[in-house]
Amino acid sequence: MQDRLTELEIKFMQQEQTLEILSEQVYLQQKEIFNLSQQIQILSERLKTLAVSPIASPAEETPPPHY
């Protein structure tokens, strides 16, 4: 009986350790996801500013004078 109890205690401790490791990994991954989301937002805004070109499209240009 004592051996079974000791074995269960060992398994419980191992599961606690595993749970702590997994919790730490989830925390780190969530932090990384947050950082990546911020970078995506920054890059998205930068892309929007680059998409606005100072050069007018041919449809917006005034026609050249006729000679």
PDB file of N, H, CA, C and O in Angstrom:
ATOM      1  N   MET A   1       0.821  -1.199   0.000  1.00  0.00           N
ATOM      2  CA  MET A   1       0.000   0.000   0.000  1.00  0.00           C
ATOM      3  C   MET A   1       0.862   1.259   0.000  1.00  0.00           C
ATOM      4  O   MET A   1       0.581   2.218  -0.718  1.00  0.00           O
ATOM      5  N   GLN A   2       1.900   1.241   0.803  1.00  0.00           N
ATOM      6  H   GLN A   2       2.128   0.461   1.386  1.00  0.00           H
ATOM      7  CA  GLN A   2       2.797   2.406   0.883  1.00  0.00           C
ATOM      8  C   GLN A   2       3.491   2.651  -0.459  1.00  0.00           C
ATOM      9  O   GLN A   2       3.702   3.795  -0.862  1.00  0.00           O
ATOM     10  N   ASP A   3       3.839   1.565  -1.139  1.00  0.00           N
ATOM     11  H   ASP A   3       3.668   0.635  -0.812  1.00  0.00           H
ATOM     12  CA  ASP A   3       4.492   1.702  -2.447  1.00  0.00           C
ATOM     13  C   ASP A   3       3.559   2.364  -3.465  1.00  0.00           C
ATOM     14  O   ASP A   3       3.986   3.197  -4.265  1.00  0.00           O
ATOM     15  N   ARG A   4       2.299   1.987  -3.422  1.00  0.00           N
ATOM     16  H   ARG A   4       1.952   1.310  -2.773  1.00  0.00           H
ATOM     17  CA  ARG A   4       1.321   2.590  -4.337  1.00  0.00           C
ATOM     18  C   ARG A   4       1.162   4.071  -4.055  1.00  0.00           C
ATOM     19  O   ARG A   4       1.074   4.882  -4.977  1.00  0.00           O
ATOM     20  N   LEU A   5       1.125   4.416  -2.789  1.00  0.00           N
ATOM     21  H   LEU A   5       1.197   3.757  -2.040  1.00  0.00           H
ATOM     22  CA  LEU A   5       0.988   5.818  -2.410  1.00  0.00           C
ATOM     23  C   LEU A   5       2.211   6.615  -2.851  1.00  0.00           C
ATOM     24  O   LEU A   5       2.080   7.728  -3.360  1.00  0.00           O
ATOM     25  N   THR A   6       3.380   6.054  -2.658  1.00  0.00           N
ATOM     26  H   THR A   6       3.486   5.149  -2.244  1.00  0.00           H
ATOM     27  CA  THR A   6       4.615   6.718  -3.080  1.00  0.00           C
ATOM     28  C   THR A   6       4.629   6.892  -4.594  1.00  0.00           C
ATOM     29  O   THR A   6       5.018   7.943  -5.102  1.00  0.00           O
ATOM     30  N   GLU A   7       4.208   5.864  -5.302  1.00  0.00           N
ATOM     31  H   GLU A   7       3.893   5.010  -4.889  1.00  0.00           H
ATOM     32  CA  GLU A   7       4.164   5.937  -6.766  1.00  0.00           C
ATOM     33  C   GLU A   7       3.189   7.024  -7.231  1.00  0.00           C
ATOM     34  O   GLU A   7       3.492   7.772  -8.160  1.00  0.00           O
ATOM     35  N   LEU A   8       2.038   7.109  -6.595  1.00  0.00           N
ATOM     36  H   LEU A   8       1.792   6.501  -5.840  1.00  0.00           H
ATOM     37  CA  LEU A   8       1.067   8.149  -6.937  1.00  0.00           C
ATOM     38  C   LEU A   8       1.607   9.541  -6.628  1.00  0.00           C
ATOM     39  O   LEU A   8       1.379  10.477  -7.394  1.00  0.00           O
ATOM     40  N   GLU A   9       2.310   9.682  -5.528  1.00  0.00           N
ATOM     41  H   GLU A   9       2.494   8.922  -4.905  1.00  0.00           H
ATOM     42  CA  GLU A   9       2.900  10.977  -5.179  1.00  0.00           C
ATOM     43  C   GLU A   9       3.943  11.391  -6.209  1.00  0.00           C
ATOM     44  O   GLU A   9       4.025  12.560  -6.586  1.00  0.00           O
ATOM     45  N   ILE A  10       4.736  10.430  -6.659  1.00  0.00           N
ATOM     46  H   ILE A  10       4.670   9.480  -6.353  1.00  0.00           H
ATOM     47  CA  ILE A  10       5.757  10.715  -7.671  1.00  0.00           C
ATOM     48  C   ILE A  10       5.089  11.149  -8.974  1.00  0.00           C
ATOM     49  O   ILE A  10       5.511  12.123  -9.596  1.00  0.00           O
ATOM     50  N   LYS A  11       4.047  10.425  -9.386  1.00  0.00           N
ATOM     51  H   LYS A  11       3.704   9.633  -8.881  1.00  0.00           H
ATOM     52  CA  LYS A  11       3.336  10.785 -10.612  1.00  0.00           C
ATOM     53  C   LYS A  11       2.704  12.165 -10.489  1.00  0.00           C
ATOM     54  O   LYS A  11       2.720  12.956 -11.433  1.00  0.00           O
ATOM     55  N   PHE A  12       2.152  12.441  -9.322  1.00  0.00           N
ATOM     56  H   PHE A  12       2.139  11.799  -8.556  1.00  0.00           H
ATOM     57  CA  PHE A  12       1.544  13.748  -9.097  1.00  0.00           C
ATOM     58  C   PHE A  12       2.588  14.854  -9.201  1.00  0.00           C
ATOM     59  O   PHE A  12       2.326  15.891  -9.811  1.00  0.00           O
ATOM     60  N   MET A  13       3.744  14.655  -8.625  1.00  0.00           N
ATOM     61  H   MET A  13       3.957  13.813  -8.129  1.00  0.00           H
ATOM     62  CA  MET A  13       4.813  15.655  -8.688  1.00  0.00           C
ATOM     63  C   MET A  13       5.274  15.858 -10.128  1.00  0.00           C
ATOM     64  O   MET A  13       5.531  16.985 -10.549  1.00  0.00           O
ATOM     65  N   GLN A  14       5.376  14.769 -10.877  1.00  0.00           N
ATOM     66  H   GLN A  14       5.167  13.853 -10.535  1.00  0.00           H
ATOM     67  CA  GLN A  14       5.783  14.878 -12.277  1.00  0.00           C
ATOM     68  C   GLN A  14       4.741  15.654 -13.081  1.00  0.00           C
ATOM     69  O   GLN A  14       5.086  16.464 -13.941  1.00  0.00           O
ATOM     70  N   GLN A  15       3.480  15.402 -12.797  1.00  0.00           N
ATOM     71  H   GLN A  15       3.200  14.744 -12.098  1.00  0.00           H
ATOM     72  CA  GLN A  15       2.419  16.125 -13.499  1.00  0.00           C
ATOM     73  C   GLN A  15       2.423  17.602 -13.117  1.00  0.00           C
ATOM     74  O   GLN A  15       2.174  18.460 -13.964  1.00  0.00           O
ATOM     75  N   GLU A  16       2.698  17.902 -11.871  1.00  0.00           N
ATOM     76  H   GLU A  16       2.901  17.206 -11.182  1.00  0.00           H
ATOM     77  CA  GLU A  16       2.802  19.302 -11.448  1.00  0.00           C
ATOM     78  C   GLU A  16       3.934  20.000 -12.182  1.00  0.00           C
ATOM     79  O   GLU A  16       3.789  21.137 -12.632  1.00  0.00           O
ATOM     80  N   GLN A  17       5.061  19.314 -12.298  1.00  0.00           N
ATOM     81  H   GLN A  17       5.180  18.391 -11.933  1.00  0.00           H
ATOM     82  CA  GLN A  17       6.209  19.869 -13.022  1.00  0.00           C
ATOM     83  C   GLN A  17       5.850  20.125 -14.480  1.00  0.00           C
ATOM     84  O   GLN A  17       6.141  21.189 -15.027  1.00  0.00           O
ATOM     85  N   THR A  18       5.227  19.153 -15.090  1.00  0.00           N
ATOM     86  H   THR A  18       4.991  18.289 -14.646  1.00  0.00           H
ATOM     87  CA  THR A  18       4.825  19.286 -16.485  1.00  0.00           C
ATOM     88  C   THR A  18       3.847  20.439 -16.657  1.00  0.00           C
ATOM     89  O   THR A  18       3.946  21.201 -17.619  1.00  0.00           O
ATOM     90  N   LEU A  19       2.914  20.567 -15.740  1.00  0.00           N
ATOM     91  H   LEU A  19       2.834  19.948 -14.959  1.00  0.00           H
ATOM     92  CA  LEU A  19       1.944  21.654 -15.799  1.00  0.00           C
ATOM     93  C   LEU A  19       2.628  23.011 -15.672  1.00  0.00           C
ATOM     94  O   LEU A  19       2.261  23.952 -16.376  1.00  0.00           O
ATOM     95  N   GLU A  20       3.598  23.125 -14.803  1.00  0.00           N
ATOM     96  H   GLU A  20       3.897  22.360 -14.231  1.00  0.00           H
ATOM     97  CA  GLU A  20       4.342  24.378 -14.660  1.00  0.00           C
ATOM     98  C   GLU A  20       5.091  24.720 -15.942  1.00  0.00           C
ATOM     99  O   GLU A  20       5.088  25.871 -16.378  1.00  0.00           O
ATOM    100  N   ILE A  21       5.726  23.733 -16.539  1.00  0.00           N
ATOM    101  H   ILE A  21       5.728  22.798 -16.185  1.00  0.00           H
ATOM    102  CA  ILE A  21       6.466  23.945 -17.791  1.00  0.00           C
ATOM    103  C   ILE A  21       5.506  24.386 -18.896  1.00  0.00           C
ATOM    104  O   ILE A  21       5.791  25.326 -19.638  1.00  0.00           O
ATOM    105  N   LEU A  22       4.371  23.702 -18.997  1.00  0.00           N
ATOM    106  H   LEU A  22       4.139  22.939 -18.394  1.00  0.00           H
ATOM    107  CA  LEU A  22       3.392  24.054 -20.029  1.00  0.00           C
ATOM    108  C   LEU A  22       2.805  25.442 -19.795  1.00  0.00           C
ATOM    109  O   LEU A  22       2.582  26.194 -20.744  1.00  0.00           O
ATOM    110  N   SER A  23       2.558  25.774 -18.554  1.00  0.00           N
ATOM    111  H   SER A  23       2.739  25.163 -17.783  1.00  0.00           H
ATOM    112  CA  SER A  23       2.030  27.110 -18.246  1.00  0.00           C
ATOM    113  C   SER A  23       3.024  28.187 -18.648  1.00  0.00           C
ATOM    114  O   SER A  23       2.639  29.221 -19.194  1.00  0.00           O
ATOM    115  N   GLU A  24       4.280  27.950 -18.383  1.00  0.00           N
ATOM    116  H   GLU A  24       4.592  27.111 -17.940  1.00  0.00           H
ATOM    117  CA  GLU A  24       5.321  28.910 -18.768  1.00  0.00           C
ATOM    118  C   GLU A  24       5.381  29.049 -20.287  1.00  0.00           C
ATOM    119  O   GLU A  24       5.521  30.156 -20.807  1.00  0.00           O
ATOM    120  N   GLN A  25       5.275  27.935 -20.990  1.00  0.00           N
ATOM    121  H   GLN A  25       5.161  27.036 -20.567  1.00  0.00           H
ATOM    122  CA  GLN A  25       5.301  27.976 -22.449  1.00  0.00           C
ATOM    123  C   GLN A  25       4.096  28.731 -23.004  1.00  0.00           C
ATOM    124  O   GLN A  25       4.230  29.510 -23.947  1.00  0.00           O
ATOM    125  N   VAL A  26       2.932  28.502 -22.426  1.00  0.00           N
ATOM    126  H   VAL A  26       2.823  27.869 -21.660  1.00  0.00           H
ATOM    127  CA  VAL A  26       1.731  29.215 -22.871  1.00  0.00           C
ATOM    128  C   VAL A  26       1.906  30.711 -22.648  1.00  0.00           C
ATOM    129  O   VAL A  26       1.544  31.518 -23.504  1.00  0.00           O
ATOM    130  N   TYR A  27       2.461  31.080 -21.498  1.00  0.00           N
ATOM    131  H   TYR A  27       2.755  30.424 -20.803  1.00  0.00           H
ATOM    132  CA  TYR A  27       2.705  32.493 -21.205  1.00  0.00           C
ATOM    133  C   TYR A  27       3.653  33.103 -22.234  1.00  0.00           C
ATOM    134  O   TYR A  27       3.389  34.185 -22.758  1.00  0.00           O
ATOM    135  N   LEU A  28       4.751  32.415 -22.524  1.00  0.00           N
ATOM    136  H   LEU A  28       4.965  31.535 -22.098  1.00  0.00           H
ATOM    137  CA  LEU A  28       5.726  32.930 -23.484  1.00  0.00           C
ATOM    138  C   LEU A  28       5.127  33.028 -24.886  1.00  0.00           C
ATOM    139  O   LEU A  28       5.382  33.992 -25.608  1.00  0.00           O
ATOM    140  N   GLN A  29       4.343  32.042 -25.264  1.00  0.00           N
ATOM    141  H   GLN A  29       4.136  31.259 -24.678  1.00  0.00           H
ATOM    142  CA  GLN A  29       3.719  32.080 -26.585  1.00  0.00           C
ATOM    143  C   GLN A  29       2.690  33.204 -26.682  1.00  0.00           C
ATOM    144  O   GLN A  29       2.582  33.864 -27.715  1.00  0.00           O
ATOM    145  N   GLN A  30       1.942  33.417 -25.613  1.00  0.00           N
ATOM    146  H   GLN A  30       2.031  32.881 -24.773  1.00  0.00           H
ATOM    147  CA  GLN A  30       0.961  34.504 -25.623  1.00  0.00           C
ATOM    148  C   GLN A  30       1.663  35.849 -25.743  1.00  0.00           C
ATOM    149  O   GLN A  30       1.194  36.744 -26.446  1.00  0.00           O
ATOM    150  N   LYS A  31       2.783  35.983 -25.056  1.00  0.00           N
ATOM    151  H   LYS A  31       3.164  35.256 -24.485  1.00  0.00           H
ATOM    152  CA  LYS A  31       3.582  37.208 -25.137  1.00  0.00           C
ATOM    153  C   LYS A  31       4.098  37.414 -26.565  1.00  0.00           C
ATOM    154  O   LYS A  31       4.068  38.528 -27.088  1.00  0.00           O
ATOM    155  N   GLU A  32       4.563  36.344 -27.180  1.00  0.00           N
ATOM    156  H   GLU A  32       4.588  35.440 -26.754  1.00  0.00           H
ATOM    157  CA  GLU A  32       5.063  36.411 -28.555  1.00  0.00           C
ATOM    158  C   GLU A  32       3.935  36.759 -29.532  1.00  0.00           C
ATOM    159  O   GLU A  32       4.128  37.557 -30.449  1.00  0.00           O
ATOM    160  N   ILE A  33       2.777  36.169 -29.334  1.00  0.00           N
ATOM    161  H   ILE A  33       2.619  35.521 -28.589  1.00  0.00           H
ATOM    162  CA  ILE A  33       1.623  36.480 -30.186  1.00  0.00           C
ATOM    163  C   ILE A  33       1.270  37.955 -30.068  1.00  0.00           C
ATOM    164  O   ILE A  33       0.977  38.602 -31.073  1.00  0.00           O
ATOM    165  N   PHE A  34       1.293  38.492 -28.859  1.00  0.00           N
ATOM    166  H   PHE A  34       1.531  37.967 -28.042  1.00  0.00           H
ATOM    167  CA  PHE A  34       0.999  39.907 -28.647  1.00  0.00           C
ATOM    168  C   PHE A  34       2.010  40.773 -29.389  1.00  0.00           C
ATOM    169  O   PHE A  34       1.633  41.725 -30.072  1.00  0.00           O
ATOM    170  N   ASN A  35       3.296  40.445 -29.258  1.00  0.00           N
ATOM    171  H   ASN A  35       3.603  39.671 -28.703  1.00  0.00           H
ATOM    172  CA  ASN A  35       4.342  41.212 -29.946  1.00  0.00           C
ATOM    173  C   ASN A  35       4.185  41.132 -31.461  1.00  0.00           C
ATOM    174  O   ASN A  35       4.326  42.138 -32.156  1.00  0.00           O
ATOM    175  N   LEU A  36       3.898  39.953 -31.968  1.00  0.00           N
ATOM    176  H   LEU A  36       3.784  39.135 -31.404  1.00  0.00           H
ATOM    177  CA  LEU A  36       3.720  39.791 -33.410  1.00  0.00           C
ATOM    178  C   LEU A  36       2.488  40.550 -33.902  1.00  0.00           C
ATOM    179  O   LEU A  36       2.506  41.121 -34.992  1.00  0.00           O
ATOM    180  N   SER A  37       1.433  40.558 -33.112  1.00  0.00           N
ATOM    181  H   SER A  37       1.419  40.094 -32.226  1.00  0.00           H
ATOM    182  CA  SER A  37       0.237  41.317 -33.489  1.00  0.00           C
ATOM    183  C   SER A  37       0.538  42.805 -33.578  1.00  0.00           C
ATOM    184  O   SER A  37       0.056  43.490 -34.480  1.00  0.00           O
ATOM    185  N   GLN A  38       1.332  43.300 -32.644  1.00  0.00           N
ATOM    186  H   GLN A  38       1.724  42.744 -31.911  1.00  0.00           H
ATOM    187  CA  GLN A  38       1.722  44.710 -32.689  1.00  0.00           C
ATOM    188  C   GLN A  38       2.559  45.002 -33.931  1.00  0.00           C
ATOM    189  O   GLN A  38       2.365  46.027 -34.584  1.00  0.00           O
ATOM    190  N   GLN A  39       3.480  44.112 -34.256  1.00  0.00           N
ATOM    191  H   GLN A  39       3.638  43.280 -33.725  1.00  0.00           H
ATOM    192  CA  GLN A  39       4.315  44.310 -35.439  1.00  0.00           C
ATOM    193  C   GLN A  39       3.468  44.277 -36.710  1.00  0.00           C
ATOM    194  O   GLN A  39       3.699  45.060 -37.631  1.00  0.00           O
ATOM    195  N   ILE A  40       2.497  43.383 -36.763  1.00  0.00           N
ATOM    196  H   ILE A  40       2.308  42.746 -36.015  1.00  0.00           H
ATOM    197  CA  ILE A  40       1.609  43.324 -37.925  1.00  0.00           C
ATOM    198  C   ILE A  40       0.844  44.631 -38.062  1.00  0.00           C
ATOM    199  O   ILE A  40       0.688  45.150 -39.168  1.00  0.00           O
ATOM    200  N   GLN A  41       0.370  45.162 -36.948  1.00  0.00           N
ATOM    201  H   GLN A  41       0.496  44.741 -36.050  1.00  0.00           H
ATOM    202  CA  GLN A  41      -0.366  46.433 -36.983  1.00  0.00           C
ATOM    203  C   GLN A  41       0.529  47.554 -37.500  1.00  0.00           C
ATOM    204  O   GLN A  41       0.101  48.356 -38.330  1.00  0.00           O
ATOM    205  N   ILE A  42       1.767  47.616 -37.017  1.00  0.00           N
ATOM    206  H   ILE A  42       2.115  46.965 -36.343  1.00  0.00           H
ATOM    207  CA  ILE A  42       2.712  48.651 -37.455  1.00  0.00           C
ATOM    208  C   ILE A  42       3.003  48.508 -38.946  1.00  0.00           C
ATOM    209  O   ILE A  42       2.990  49.492 -39.685  1.00  0.00           O
ATOM    210  N   LEU A  43       3.265  47.282 -39.379  1.00  0.00           N
ATOM    211  H   LEU A  43       3.275  46.483 -38.778  1.00  0.00           H
ATOM    212  CA  LEU A  43       3.557  47.052 -40.796  1.00  0.00           C
ATOM    213  C   LEU A  43       2.339  47.341 -41.674  1.00  0.00           C
ATOM    214  O   LEU A  43       2.482  47.835 -42.793  1.00  0.00           O
ATOM    215  N   SER A  44       1.168  47.039 -41.179  1.00  0.00           N
ATOM    216  H   SER A  44       1.052  46.637 -40.271  1.00  0.00           H
ATOM    217  CA  SER A  44      -0.051  47.327 -41.932  1.00  0.00           C
ATOM    218  C   SER A  44      -0.220  48.830 -42.128  1.00  0.00           C
ATOM    219  O   SER A  44      -0.564  49.283 -43.220  1.00  0.00           O
ATOM    220  N   GLU A  45       0.021  49.595 -41.082  1.00  0.00           N
ATOM    221  H   GLU A  45       0.301  49.228 -40.195  1.00  0.00           H
ATOM    222  CA  GLU A  45      -0.068  51.055 -41.195  1.00  0.00           C
ATOM    223  C   GLU A  45       0.998  51.594 -42.145  1.00  0.00           C
ATOM    224  O   GLU A  45       0.734  52.498 -42.937  1.00  0.00           O
ATOM    225  N   ARG A  46       2.200  51.034 -42.061  1.00  0.00           N
ATOM    226  H   ARG A  46       2.415  50.299 -41.417  1.00  0.00           H
ATOM    227  CA  ARG A  46       3.281  51.469 -42.950  1.00  0.00           C
ATOM    228  C   ARG A  46       2.934  51.153 -44.401  1.00  0.00           C
ATOM    229  O   ARG A  46       3.195  51.954 -45.298  1.00  0.00           O
ATOM    230  N   LEU A  47       2.349  49.991 -44.624  1.00  0.00           N
ATOM    231  H   LEU A  47       2.137  49.339 -43.895  1.00  0.00           H
ATOM    232  CA  LEU A  47       1.958  49.601 -45.976  1.00  0.00           C
ATOM    233  C   LEU A  47       0.887  50.538 -46.526  1.00  0.00           C
ATOM    234  O   LEU A  47       0.904  50.880 -47.709  1.00  0.00           O
ATOM    235  N   LYS A  48      -0.039  50.950 -45.671  1.00  0.00           N
ATOM    236  H   LYS A  48      -0.053  50.672 -44.710  1.00  0.00           H
ATOM    237  CA  LYS A  48      -1.074  51.889 -46.113  1.00  0.00           C
ATOM    238  C   LYS A  48      -0.453  53.212 -46.540  1.00  0.00           C
ATOM    239  O   LYS A  48      -0.883  53.802 -47.531  1.00  0.00           O
ATOM    240  N   THR A  49       0.550  53.688 -45.809  1.00  0.00           N
ATOM    241  H   THR A  49       0.900  53.209 -45.004  1.00  0.00           H
ATOM    242  CA  THR A  49       1.184  54.955 -46.182  1.00  0.00           C
ATOM    243  C   THR A  49       1.996  54.803 -47.458  1.00  0.00           C
ATOM    244  O   THR A  49       2.100  55.749 -48.239  1.00  0.00           O
ATOM    245  N   LEU A  50       2.570  53.633 -47.682  1.00  0.00           N
ATOM    246  H   LEU A  50       2.486  52.864 -47.048  1.00  0.00           H
ATOM    247  CA  LEU A  50       3.327  53.411 -48.914  1.00  0.00           C
ATOM    248  C   LEU A  50       2.396  53.248 -50.110  1.00  0.00           C
ATOM    249  O   LEU A  50       2.776  53.556 -51.240  1.00  0.00           O
ATOM    250  N   ALA A  51       1.197  52.771 -49.872  1.00  0.00           N
ATOM    251  H   ALA A  51       0.888  52.521 -48.954  1.00  0.00           H
ATOM    252  CA  ALA A  51       0.247  52.562 -50.963  1.00  0.00           C
ATOM    253  C   ALA A  51      -0.231  53.887 -51.535  1.00  0.00           C
ATOM    254  O   ALA A  51      -0.622  53.953 -52.700  1.00  0.00           O
ATOM    255  N   VAL A  52      -0.205  54.940 -50.732  1.00  0.00           N
ATOM    256  H   VAL A  52       0.112  54.886 -49.785  1.00  0.00           H
ATOM    257  CA  VAL A  52      -0.593  56.264 -51.217  1.00  0.00           C
ATOM    258  C   VAL A  52       0.614  56.845 -51.933  1.00  0.00           C
ATOM    259  O   VAL A  52       1.578  57.271 -51.297  1.00  0.00           O
ATOM    260  N   SER A  53       0.556  56.860 -53.240  1.00  0.00           N
ATOM    261  H   SER A  53      -0.227  56.514 -53.757  1.00  0.00           H
ATOM    262  CA  SER A  53       1.684  57.304 -54.050  1.00  0.00           C
ATOM    263  C   SER A  53       1.561  58.792 -54.360  1.00  0.00           C
ATOM    264  O   SER A  53       0.464  59.276 -54.639  1.00  0.00           O
ATOM    265  N   PRO A  54       2.673  59.522 -54.314  1.00  0.00           N
ATOM    266  CA  PRO A  54       2.619  60.935 -54.678  1.00  0.00           C
ATOM    267  C   PRO A  54       2.428  61.140 -56.182  1.00  0.00           C
ATOM    268  O   PRO A  54       2.112  62.245 -56.623  1.00  0.00           O
ATOM    269  N   ILE A  55       2.616  60.101 -56.952  1.00  0.00           N
ATOM    270  H   ILE A  55       2.874  59.203 -56.594  1.00  0.00           H
ATOM    271  CA  ILE A  55       2.453  60.188 -58.405  1.00  0.00           C
ATOM    272  C   ILE A  55       0.996  59.907 -58.736  1.00  0.00           C
ATOM    273  O   ILE A  55       0.436  58.899 -58.307  1.00  0.00           O
ATOM    274  N   ALA A  56       0.394  60.791 -59.491  1.00  0.00           N
ATOM    275  H   ALA A  56       0.849  61.610 -59.840  1.00  0.00           H
ATOM    276  CA  ALA A  56      -1.015  60.626 -59.854  1.00  0.00           C
ATOM    277  C   ALA A  56      -1.159  59.496 -60.866  1.00  0.00           C
ATOM    278  O   ALA A  56      -0.276  59.258 -61.689  1.00  0.00           O
ATOM    279  N   SER A  57      -2.276  58.820 -60.784  1.00  0.00           N
ATOM    280  H   SER A  57      -2.993  59.014 -60.114  1.00  0.00           H
ATOM    281  CA  SER A  57      -2.535  57.758 -61.750  1.00  0.00           C
ATOM    282  C   SER A  57      -2.876  58.405 -63.094  1.00  0.00           C
ATOM    283  O   SER A  57      -3.291  59.564 -63.124  1.00  0.00           O
ATOM    284  N   PRO A  58      -2.713  57.689 -64.193  1.00  0.00           N
ATOM    285  CA  PRO A  58      -3.007  58.269 -65.511  1.00  0.00           C
ATOM    286  C   PRO A  58      -4.440  58.810 -65.607  1.00  0.00           C
ATOM    287  O   PRO A  58      -4.671  59.789 -66.316  1.00  0.00           O
ATOM    288  N   ALA A  59      -5.383  58.211 -64.928  1.00  0.00           N
ATOM    289  H   ALA A  59      -5.195  57.415 -64.352  1.00  0.00           H
ATOM    290  CA  ALA A  59      -6.767  58.688 -64.980  1.00  0.00           C
ATOM    291  C   ALA A  59      -6.919  60.032 -64.282  1.00  0.00           C
ATOM    292  O   ALA A  59      -7.810  60.809 -64.625  1.00  0.00           O
ATOM    293  N   GLU A  60      -6.062  60.313 -63.309  1.00  0.00           N
ATOM    294  H   GLU A  60      -5.338  59.681 -63.031  1.00  0.00           H
ATOM    295  CA  GLU A  60      -6.150  61.565 -62.555  1.00  0.00           C
ATOM    296  C   GLU A  60      -5.350  62.697 -63.190  1.00  0.00           C
ATOM    297  O   GLU A  60      -5.552  63.861 -62.845  1.00  0.00           O
ATOM    298  N   GLU A  61      -4.459  62.379 -64.097  1.00  0.00           N
ATOM    299  H   GLU A  61      -4.295  61.433 -64.378  1.00  0.00           H
ATOM    300  CA  GLU A  61      -3.609  63.404 -64.713  1.00  0.00           C
ATOM    301  C   GLU A  61      -4.417  64.267 -65.679  1.00  0.00           C
ATOM    302  O   GLU A  61      -5.346  63.797 -66.336  1.00  0.00           O
ATOM    303  N   THR A  62      -4.040  65.522 -65.745  1.00  0.00           N
ATOM    304  H   THR A  62      -3.286  65.904 -65.211  1.00  0.00           H
ATOM    305  CA  THR A  62      -4.680  66.404 -66.732  1.00  0.00           C
ATOM    306  C   THR A  62      -4.136  66.047 -68.107  1.00  0.00           C
ATOM    307  O   THR A  62      -2.958  65.720 -68.251  1.00  0.00           O
ATOM    308  N   PRO A  63      -4.984  66.110 -69.097  1.00  0.00           N
ATOM    309  CA  PRO A  63      -4.508  65.741 -70.440  1.00  0.00           C
ATOM    310  C   PRO A  63      -3.472  66.757 -70.928  1.00  0.00           C
ATOM    311  O   PRO A  63      -3.538  67.935 -70.576  1.00  0.00           O
ATOM    312  N   PRO A  64      -2.529  66.302 -71.729  1.00  0.00           N
ATOM    313  CA  PRO A  64      -1.512  67.221 -72.240  1.00  0.00           C
ATOM    314  C   PRO A  64      -2.137  68.221 -73.211  1.00  0.00           C
ATOM    315  O   PRO A  64      -3.155  67.928 -73.839  1.00  0.00           O
ATOM    316  N   PRO A  65      -1.537  69.384 -73.331  1.00  0.00           N
ATOM    317  CA  PRO A  65      -2.085  70.371 -74.280  1.00  0.00           C
ATOM    318  C   PRO A  65      -1.901  69.870 -75.718  1.00  0.00           C
ATOM    319  O   PRO A  65      -0.907  69.226 -76.051  1.00  0.00           O
ATOM    320  N   HIS A  66      -2.868  70.180 -76.534  1.00  0.00           N
ATOM    321  H   HIS A  66      -3.676  70.703 -76.263  1.00  0.00           H
ATOM    322  CA  HIS A  66      -2.790  69.755 -77.940  1.00  0.00           C
ATOM    323  C   HIS A  66      -2.115  70.843 -78.753  1.00  0.00           C
ATOM    324  O   HIS A  66      -2.367  72.029 -78.542  1.00  0.00           O
ATOM    325  N   TYR A  67      -1.273  70.450 -79.664  1.00  0.00           N
ATOM    326  H   TYR A  67      -1.068  69.486 -79.835  1.00  0.00           H
ATOM    327  CA  TYR A  67      -0.531  71.420 -80.489  1.00  0.00           C
ATOM    328  C   TYR A  67      -1.209  71.641 -81.795  1.00  0.00           C
ATOM    329  O   TYR A  67      -0.729  72.423 -82.615  1.00  0.00           O
TER     330      TYR A  67
END
